[in-house]
Amino acid sequence: MKHLILYVAALAGLLLGGGSCSKEQTAGGTEGYGRVEMALSTTRSDEGGYDPFEHLAVRIYNADGGLIRQYDSQEALPSSLELLAGDYRIEVELGEELPASFDARCYRGAESFTVTAGQTSRVDVECRLRNTVVEVSYDPTVAKNFNEGYLTWVAAGDKLDPTAAEEGSLAALRFTESGTGYLLLPEGVTSLSWLFRGEHPEKGLIEKSGRIDDVKAAGKYQLSFRYSEDLPGFIDFTLTVDTSTDDHDDTIIFSPDPTITGDGFDMKAVQKYTSGERRFLITSMGALSSTTLRVGDAQYDLLHPTEPGITAQLTSETSLTVTLGEEFLSQLPAGSQTLTFDIDDEDGGHLTATSEFRFEGLIMVGEGDYDLWNNTMTLRAMVFDSHTPAVRFSLRRTRANGEPVSEEWQQLDGSRTGEDLYTATFAPQWNESNNEGGLSVYTPAAGSGIFANAEYAYAVTLDGAPRGEGSFTTSTTQSIPDGGMESASLPCFGVEISSNSSFWASGNNSFAKTLCSQGTFAGMGGSYCAKLASSSPPLVGLAAGNLLSGLFYKDGLTTGVVEFGQPYTWQARPRAMRVKYHAMVGIVNNDKGYAGPPIKSGDQDRATIYACIVDWSARHKVSSGTSAPTGAWNPTTMQSTDEGAIIGYAMLTLDGNTEGDAMLTRDIEFHFYDRTARPSGKYAIVISCSANAYGEYMLGCTSNVLYVDDFEWVY
């Protein structure tokens, strides 16, 4: 990396001296005047195709600080300049002052000089980089261990707000792959903040953040991320600081770059392709060394083409004619496709040029076209017909959760939403009913909308004629943590260690040690399941066997506290929660007489298994013991708690012994209070299993047992 000097006088016409004159005129002609020649230099390279000289401001001031000359473009600069003998100052600004950019940079330089009558003076103005350079690199272990969509935010300041960064109200760099970006530090700011966020297939959302202090403008700061196998669930990183900006960039020798033009068409205009070939004319000052074409993820060598439908004729070592034939163009996907040409010559010249082509027909579905929480899908087609044809889209599910299904086609008429673009958005239909609490609840209608872990077929017709078909899969790997109950070290199986659980907890304590234990039962998945056994400890009379997502701890000798809720980032809306279970539920033999439960001593007891999608700012707390419980709640009778909304629930009530001597598998259907809300609070999930439905009231059968296993989502 070396210092760039761009000799403006010889190469770019930016010489402030020689040629025609622009001067302070007096009756004495040029007597008392001198000539000044100037050269600009920077610490930049042309990497990325960004040229700061496209944004140029030059100001010349006299000894009193008065502005005597100003130029705001290369074209406006005179070819020569004569000034009255005296002292002057020149200030130069290059580039754009953007708070955050992956391309734009800005430079500033100033120099004082003296003009001597009858003499020519030379002034060198060095314009130095003002941006702080940020380089992020991802080790291959990151892509290997995280789902697509991992990113790193970097912004100036002590703290980074990811919401503000996403909304665009915070100037920040968003690195989804290794790369380099540029920040302008606000006045008085001397730190950078960063945040890594990624979804691990097994461990869910992982975030790591930090701050770099004593940051300097024009310094270079490198962040290297890798996944550490010996630190499960965490990203390891390396921070390198490099402030030697004078040698960031390689020496650049001025040479005109290659050019490319369309033969008979304007490359800058959108090409609506229907048939025929397209020719491109490429020229360069030096011998062509490399010429490639990129379309999507595919790349083609144009100097030595092998792809059918691409031909090239090298008329000289500096001139190339490329023909893209119908055989090649007609097989490109429908929609808008960017053809990117990368051209290099042996003199160091480089050009990247693009041309947008549009192709009629059904546009292939990508992940950005559907939303697995809102269950919507947008289909698109490119149509050139000016008479506004009848555009009809069709969509149906062919497989669900690994099993073939036969559903009717969903059909919608397309509407024109852009130039040559027709779209239709498929959304779920909802069945409305009243639940046991008399509240309105909604379930998605079969055969409508789009759901995770499914395969779909789709098609489009124009005026009744087929114009394309395709298929796609909406896969998700989201799981319920440790839903198989195979780990003996889970906090829910221990005694008084559920107070800091990351997911599963239970009420196990010194008085009731077997409320949740690792057990076995016929029909379970794997080697183990969870056994929830109620007991009758002294003073309280009943401790319900239980398993929950949340926390448990004792508050004093006889009071137990459950805090429902755990963080969870929902990737897709589930239709149901699948679980294996076996229940032994007897007659109520312990009843403290607290108001609330619909059953009493001598009645058939009940057990419950339920899941809730919540949007809570805090965990919901329930306390019980030798007095009436506080905080008791039931998701079937309330749409919210003090902590926030209950978006939906799946509830299974067991009022007797399970038939047979093996576990049963049950899909517990979700019922939604809100069809559009997406959890955004700190806590988003509750799963609760209780051998006594009203155990917090000290009401139930003391010998109940509930086995549960293999929790998973059904879509």
N, C-alpha and C positions, 0 to 999 in steps of 0.2 A: 504494500500500500504506500503510495507516494503522493506528493503534493501536485495538484493540477495547476498549470498555468495556461490560460487561454489567451493567446496573443490576438487581441481583438483587431488591431490595426491590420495585420496581415491576412486574417482569416475570416472574420465575421463582419467587417465593415463598421465596427464600433470604435474605431480610432477617433479620438478627439484631437485631431491634428493632421496637417497636410491636405492638399486639394483645394476646393472652393472655400471661401472665407465667410465667417460670421463674426463681426467684431463690433466694439464700441466705436462708432464713427465720430470723427472730429474734423474740423477744417484742415488739420495738419496731416490728413491721410493716416498712414500706419506708423508714423513717428511716435515713439513712446510705447509701442506695443511689442509684445513678445508672443511666441507661439508655444503652445503646450501640447505634447503628445502623451497619451495615457494608455495603460494596459490594465485589464482587470484580471485578477486571479481568485480562485476559490479553493475550498477543500472538498470538492464534490466529484462525483462520477455521474455518468449518464445511465447508471443501472436503473432498470425499471422503466426506461423511456421518459422519465420526467426531466424536463428542461426548464430550470428556473429563469433562464434568460427570456422566456416568453412573458415573464412578469418582471419588468425592469423599471426602476425609478432612479434617476440621477439628478442630484441637486448640487449647484455650485454657488458658494457664498463668498462675498468679499470680506475684507478684514474687519468690517463693522458688523458682520453677521447678516447683512442684507442678501436676500436671494436674487441672483442675477441671471441664472439659467436653470431651467428644469426640463427634463425629458422623461417621458413615460412609456417609451417603447424603443426597440432597436431601430425601427424605421425613422423615428423622430430625431435621433442623434445626428448631428452634422458630421460631415466628413472631415472638417477642420474647424479650428477655433482659435481666434486671436483675442487676447485679453490685454487690457491696459496693465503696464508694469505694476506689480504690487503683490500683496499676500492674499491667498485664497484658501478655501477649504472645499473639498468635494466629498459628498456622501452618496453612497450607492446602496440600494436595496434590490435583492433578487428573490424571486419565488413568492410564495403565498404564506401568509401568517394564519395557518389553520391550527386550532388547538390540538387536534389529533388527526393523523392521516397516515396511510400506508404508502403514499406517493409524494405528496407535497412537502417541500422543505423551504426554508427561508434563510437567506444569508444577508449580512450587513457588513459594510466596510466604510472607512473614512480616512482621509489623508489630507494634511495641510501641505501647500506648495507655494513657491514663489515664482512669479513670472518676471523675467529680466528683459528689458527693452532690447530688441534686435536679436534675441537669442531664442533657441528652441530648448525647452525643458521637458524631461520625461518624468512622469509620476506613475508609480505602481500602486494600485489600490487592491488590497487583499480583502475579499469578502468572506468572512468566516461563518460557518454553520451556527445558527442560533438554536436549532432543535436539539432536544435530548433524544438520543437514539436508543430504541428498545429492541432487542433481539430475543425472540422466544424460540426455543428448539424443543421438540418432543422426541424422546427416545422411542424406538420401535415398540418397547414394552407398553407404552401408553395406548397406542392403537390396538395392541393385542389384548389388553385387559379391560378396556372400556368400550361401551357401546358408542356408536356414532353420535356425534353431537357434543363431545367434550370440547371445552374451550378455556381460554385464559383471558381475563380482562386486566388491562393495565391502564392506570390513569394517574395524573398528577394530583398530589395531596396525601394527607395522612390516612384517609379512609376511603374505600371504594364501595359505593352503593350499587349493587348489581341491577336493582330495579331501575334506578335512574340511568344507568348505562344502557340497559335494554331499551328504554323509552327514548333515548337520545338526548335527555336533558343533562347528562354528564358527558363531557368530552373524554372518550376512552377508546383504546385500541382493543379490538376483539380478535384474538388469535385462535382460529380453528385448525391451523396447521402451522408448521414452523415458518417463520418469516421475520421481517424487520419493519418497524413502524417508527413514527416520528411524533414527538410531543413538544408543545411549547409550554414551558413552565410559567404560570402566572407570577406576577410580582410577589416576592416574599415567600414563595413555595420552594421548599428544598427537599421534598420527598416524593417517592413514587409508591403507590399502593397497587397490589395485584391480587387476583382471586382466580384459582383454578376450580373448575366444576366439571365433574364427569359422573356418569351413571355406570356403576359396576354391575355386571350381570347378576352377581350373587349378593353383594353388600349394599346395593342401592346407591343413593346419591352420596358422593364423596366430594367434599370441598376443602380446600387449603388456601389460606390467604397469608399475606405478609406485607411488609413495608421495607423500602430501601431508603435510608436516610442519607443526608449530606449529598444529595443529588445536585449535579451541576449542569447548567445549560451546555450543550454541545458534547456532553459526556456520552459514552456508550455503555449500556447496562444489559447484561445477558442473563436470561433465565432458562435453565435447562431442566426439563421435567422427565422423570422416569418412574415407572411403577416398581415398588420395592416388594419383592416376595416375602421378605422376612419382616415386613411391617404391614400385616394384612389390613387392607382397607385404606391405606394411605399412599399418597404420592410423595416420593422423595424428590428433592430438587437441589440444584446447584446454582449458586449465584456468582457470576463473574462481573466485575466492574472494570471497564476500560474507558478512561477519560482522554486518551491520546488521539483526539479527533484529527490532528494534523496529518495523520497517515492512514485515514480510513479508506481512501480511494486510490485506485490505480491511476497511473499516468495515462492521460487521454491525449492522443495526437489527432488534431482535427482532420477529418476526412468526410466528404459528403456520404450520407447513408444511401443504401439501395432504395429503389423505387418500385412500386407495382401499380399497374392500372388495369382496369377492365377493358377488354377489346370490344368496343361498341356499347358499353354500359358504364354507369357511374358506380364504383364500388361503395361509395358512401350512401347510395340510395338502396332501399330495401328491394330485393329481387324476389318477385313472386314467380316461383318456378313451376312450370307445367310440363315442359318437354324441351328437347334439344340439348346442345352443349354450351359451355361457357369457357371463354379463353381469357387468360391473364398474361400480361406482358411484364416481365421483370428485367430491370437493368441495374447495374452497379458500376462504381468507379474501378474497383478491383475485381479480380477473378472470383466468381461465386464459389464459396466453400461449402455452404450448407443451405438448403432450402427445403422446408417442411410445411405440411398442412396439418392442422389440428381441427377435428370436428368432434366435439364431446370429448370422450376419453380416448378416441382413436387418433393415431398419428401416422402420416404418410410421407415417405421420402420422395420429393419431387425431382431431385437430380437423377435418381435411379428408381423410377416408379415401377412397382410390381402389382399394384391393385388394379383389377379390371376396371376399365372406364377412365383411367388416368394416364395421359400421355404427356411427354415433355420433349421439347426440341431446343437444344442448346445451339443457338445460331452463332455464338461466340462465347468466349470464356466469361464475358460480362453481360450476356443477354440470353434470357430463357423465356420460351413461350410454353405455358402450361395449359392443357386442355382438359377440362372435366366433362366427360361425356355423359350421355343419358344413362348408360349402364351404371355409372357411379352415383350420379345425382338422384336418380329415381329410387334408389334403395335407402336414402337417408330418411330418418324418422320424420313423420309429419310434425308440423309446428314450426317455430322459429329456430333456426340453426345458425350458429356463428361459425363461419369459416375463418380460421386464424392462420395467417402466413408468417413464418419466422424465416428471415433471410439474413445470411451472413456472407461477407466477402473476406478475402485474404488480407485486405488492408485494415481490418478491424471495424468496417462498417456493418451496421445492424439495423434491421427494420422489422417491427412487428405490426402487421396491418390486418384489419378484419373486414369482412363483408357479411351482411346478414341476408340469409336466404330463407324464404318461407315455402313450406310444402303443404299441400292440401291433405286433409284426411284426419283420422282420429289420432289425437296426441296421446302418447303412452303415459300411463299413470306413474307418478313418482310419490315419494313419501310426503312431499309438501302438498299433495292434492287431497289428503284426507286427515281427519281429526278423530282419533280413537277415543277421546273423551266425549266430545259432542256428537260423535257417531255420524259425521257428515263426510260426504265425498263429492268432489267437483270433477266432472268429466268435461273435456275440452276438445274442440275440433277446429281446424283451420279450413276456412271456406272462402274461395275467391269470387263465387258467383255474385253478380251485382243485383240479381232479381230477388235476393233474400229467400233462399230455398227453405223448405220445411226440414229442420234439423231435429232429429229425434235420437235421444240417448237411451240406452238400456243397461241395466245392472242387475246381477243376481249372485247370490252366494251359492257356491258349489261344494264347499267343505267347511266344517265348523269343528274346532277343537280336535282336529285329526280325523273326523268322520265325514263321509260323504252325506250331503243333504240335497234335497230336491225342493227348490223354492221357485216361485213364479218370478218372472222378470219385473223389476221395477222400471218404469218408463217415464221420461220427462221430455218435454219439448225444450230445445235449446233456445237461448236468447243471445242476441248480439251484445257482447260486453267489451269489445274493442275492435280495432281495425282487423278485419278478416277472422275474428275470433268469436266462436259461439261456445257457450258454457251452459251447464245445468248442474245444480247442487242437490244431491240426494240427502235427505234428512230422515231420522226415524219418526214413525208414527207412535203415539203413546196411548196405551189403554189406561183409563181412569177408573178408580174404584175407591171405596171407603174401607179402611182397615178396622181392626178390632177396637181401636180407640176412637172411631168415628171421624178420622182425619182422611182427607183426600190424598191418595198415593197414586203413583204412575209406574207402569212397567212398559218397556219397549215392545211394540207389536212385532211379531215374527215376520220375517221377510221384508223389513224396512230398515233403512239406514245402513250403517256399516260398523262392524265390530272386529275386535282383535282376534288373532289366531284363526283366521279363516282365509279361504281362497274365493276370489270373485272373478266372474267373467263380465266383460263389458263390450259394448258395440255402439255404432252410430250409423244412421241412415240419412241420406240427403234426398229429399223428395221420394222417399220410399226405397231408394236403392242403397244397398250396403256399401259403406265407405270406410270400413275398418273395424277390427275386433281385437281384443287382447284379454289378458288375465294378469292378476297380481295377488300377492299374499300379504296379509296384514299381521305379521308375526310380532309377538312380544315375549320377552323372557322374564317379565316381572313375576315374582313369586312372593309367597308369604314366608318371611324369615323363619327358618327351622320348623317349617310346617310339618315335617316328617317325624319330629320328636325323637330323633335318633341320638342326639348329643346328651350324654349324662351330665355335662357341666352346665346346662342351662340353669339360670337363676331360679326358674319356677320349680325345679326339683330340689333345691337346697332349702335350708332353714334360715330364715331371717337374712337372706341375701338378695331379695327382690327389690330393695330400696333404691338400687341404682341400675336396674335392668335396662338394656337397650331395646328389648322388645317383650319377651314373655316373662310374666311374674305370677306368683301365687301367694296365698295367705299362710303358707307354712310358717310356724313359729314354735316357740318352746312349749306351748300348751297343746298345739295341734300340728304335729310334724308330718302327717301323711295326707294332707289335703290335696297335694299334687305330687305324684311320684312317677318315675319311669317304670312302666309295666309291660306286660304282654297280654294279648288276647287273640283268639282265633279270628282270622280275616284281616288282621292289621297289615299295613304296608311296611316293608323292611323288617327290622329286628325288634323294634320297640314301639310303644305307643305311650300316651299319657293316661294315668289312672287317677281319677279324682274321687277320693273317698271321704265322705262326711264323717264327723266324729262328735262326741259330746263332752267337751272339756268342762271343768268345774266353773261355776259362777255364771257363764253365759248359756250353757246347756246345749248349744249347737254351733258347730263350725262347718260351714258348707265346703265340700270339695270344690275347688275352683282353679281356673286357668284363665289368664287375661293378658292383653297387651297394655302394659302400664307399669305401675309401681305398687308395692305393698310395704307398710311398716307399722310398728306398734306405737301408739301414743299413750304412754302409761302402761299400767299392768294389764288392764282389761279392755282396752279400746284398740281396735285394728282400723287402719286407714288404707283404703284403696284409692289410687289416682289413675283413672281411666284415660287412655290416649297415648299414642306414640307418633313420632314423625314418620311420614310416609309420602313419597312423591308418586302420585298416581300417573301411570303411563297410559292407561286405558280404562274405560268404564266397564266393570264386570256385570254380567247378567246375574251371576249367582256365586256363592261360595260352596265348594264341594268339600265334604268332610266325611270321614268314617267314624262311626260311633256305636256304642252299645250301652244301654242304660238299665239300671236296676233301681226303680223308684217306688218307695213304699208309702205307707200311710203316715200323715203328720202326727208325731208323738212329742214334739216340743213346740210350745206356743207361749210366747211372752205376753200376747194380747195387744201388741202395738197396732195402731190403726194403719190401714193401707192395703194389706194383702187381701185378695178376694177369696182365700181359703183359710181354714182354721183347723184346730186339733180334731183328728178323726177323719178329715177329708183326704182324698188322694193328693199326694204331693206332686210337684212338677219339677222338671229339670229344664234348662235352657241352653241353647247354643245360638249365639248371634254375632253378627258383624255390622259395624256402622262406618259409614263414610262421613266424617265430620270436618268442620272448618272452625277449629278452636284456637283461641289465643293462649289457653292454658289447659292443663289437665283438669278433668272433672273429679272432685274429691267426694268420696263417700266414707263416713265414719260410723262404726257400729261396735256394740259390746254389751255392757250391762244396762244401757239405757236405749231409748228409741233412736233409730239411725237418723243421720242427717245426710242430705244430698242424694237420697235414693232417686233413681230415674229409670224410665222405661222408654226406649226409642219408638215403641209403637203408639205411645200416647202423647208425645211431645215433639215438636219440630225444632226445638232449640233448647240449650241450657244457657246459663249465665256466661259460659265461655264462648258461645257461638252457635252456629247452625248445625243441625243434623241434616245432611243432604239426602241420605238414604240409609236403609237398613235391610238386613236379611235375618229373619228370626225363625228359629225352630224351637217349639215347646214340646216336651216329652212328658206325658202324664201317665206313665206306667212302665212296665218292663218291656224291653225290646224283644220282639219275637225272635226265636231261634237262639242258637248258641254261638253265633259269629257276628262280627261287626257288619253293619250295613253301610252302604255309601249313599249319601243324600246330597242333591244340589239344592241349596237353600236360596230361593229367588230373592233378589233385591227389589225393594219397593222404594221409590224415590219421592221425596217431598219437593225437590227442586230438580228440574230437568236440564238446566243449563249451568248452574253454579259449579265452579271448579275449586277444590280446596286450595287455599293460599295461606292459611294460618300455620302456626308452629306445629300443631298436632292434627293429623288427618285420618287416623284409623283407630278403631276400637274393635277388638275381638274378645268375646267373653264366653266362657263355658262354666256353668255352675250346676252341681249336682242337686242343689236346692234353689229353685227360682227366687225364693224370698228369704234367702239366707241372711241378708243384712238385717231382717226383722227378727232373727233368731227363731224362725218359723220353718218347720219341715221335719222330715224323717232323718234321724241321726245315723241310719245305716245305708243311705243312698250311695250308689257308686256309678260313676259315669266314665266310660273309656272313650277317648277321642284320638284321631290320628289323621295324617295326610291332608292338611288344610291346603287348598289351592283355589285359584280363581277360574271361573267358567265364563266365557264370553259368547 
